[in-house]
Amino acid sequence: MIKQIVNIVEFQTLYNILSEVKSILLFNISNFISTEEFLDNLKKNQGKNSIIITKSLNNKLLKNREINKKNIIIIEKTPISLEKLVEKINIQLIKQKFDFQSNIVLKDYTLDLNSRIITKNKIDLKLTEKEVDILVFFKENKDPQSIDILQSKVWQYSTDLETHTVETHIYRLRKKIKDKFQDENFILSKDNGYSI
């Protein structure tokens, strides 16, 4: 799993402290000497959903439309224990992950991983855990995926097993989508595999 990045803006002391314990952190850290440096980097890297830690209220950060204001942590009161600080960061990262998982876009649909519901035009369809796994795998892999690859990556089966499990799940998922949304083209079947 890729670690999320926490940006430390105009707070060199905090960066130095976290650098000393970075091997035990569940996130990566980036240091920015000035707000301008961070905003320039933000334009280049599209990191609008990353966590930002600063030591005082910063109007340039708050006014920037690219930044989710919920992801700014202001540490005005110091000293703060390292344990409390890491706890604050981890809570924010969990909230951010939950929000991200609530709004995954697949074509004209929105998939909520937390509730396992796919939505289109205010119509909801409840999915199984395996159906969600299939859709997430398709989203991460744009090219058509063969049954062997689906067995290996989604089911963690070896390729010498029968393919009926994969085909049955895909068939049922396609039927559910067709029945609920009248969409026969959400999951496409091609000679070299399935895709969305």
DAWOGI-V138817 format. One record per pair of residues at least 6 apart in sequence whose ideal C-beta (glycine too) atoms are under 6 Angstrom apart, sorted by the first residue. I is the first residue (numbers start at 1). GAP is how many residues later the second one is. D is the distance in Angstrom with one decimal. If there is no record, write none. Layout:
BEGIN
I & GAP & D
I & GAP & D
END
This chain:
BEGIN
3 & 24 & 5.3
3 & 25 & 4.7
4 & 23 & 5.0
4 & 89 & 5.4
5 & 23 & 4.9
5 & 25 & 5.7
5 & 45 & 5.3
6 & 21 & 5.0
6 & 23 & 5.3
6 & 45 & 4.6
6 & 83 & 5.8
7 & 23 & 4.9
7 & 43 & 5.5
7 & 45 & 4.9
8 & 6 & 5.5
8 & 7 & 4.5
8 & 23 & 5.2
8 & 45 & 5.1
9 & 23 & 4.8
9 & 26 & 5.8
9 & 29 & 4.8
9 & 43 & 5.8
9 & 45 & 4.6
10 & 44 & 5.7
11 & 43 & 5.9
11 & 44 & 4.7
15 & 16 & 4.1
18 & 11 & 5.2
32 & 6 & 3.9
35 & 23 & 5.7
35 & 25 & 4.8
42 & 24 & 5.7
48 & 18 & 4.4
48 & 19 & 5.8
49 & 19 & 5.7
51 & 20 & 5.2
51 & 41 & 5.4
52 & 20 & 4.9
53 & 20 & 4.8
54 & 20 & 5.9
55 & 20 & 5.4
57 & 17 & 5.9
61 & 6 & 5.9
61 & 11 & 6.0
73 & 15 & 5.9
101 & 12 & 3.9
101 & 13 & 5.3
102 & 10 & 5.0
102 & 12 & 5.5
104 & 7 & 4.4
106 & 33 & 5.7
106 & 90 & 5.9
108 & 12 & 5.5
109 & 9 & 5.3
109 & 11 & 4.7
110 & 9 & 4.8
111 & 7 & 5.0
116 & 11 & 4.9
116 & 16 & 5.1
117 & 7 & 5.1
117 & 9 & 5.7
118 & 7 & 5.1
118 & 9 & 5.9
120 & 61 & 5.4
125 & 55 & 4.6
131 & 42 & 5.0
133 & 21 & 5.2
134 & 20 & 5.8
137 & 17 & 5.2
138 & 57 & 6.0
138 & 58 & 4.4
144 & 46 & 4.7
144 & 48 & 4.8
144 & 49 & 3.7
144 & 51 & 4.4
145 & 48 & 4.5
145 & 49 & 5.7
146 & 47 & 4.2
147 & 16 & 4.5
147 & 19 & 4.8
148 & 11 & 4.7
150 & 16 & 4.8
151 & 6 & 4.4
151 & 15 & 5.6
170 & 24 & 5.8
174 & 13 & 5.0
177 & 6 & 5.5
177 & 9 & 4.7
178 & 6 & 5.3
187 & 7 & 5.9
187 & 9 & 5.7
188 & 7 & 5.3
END
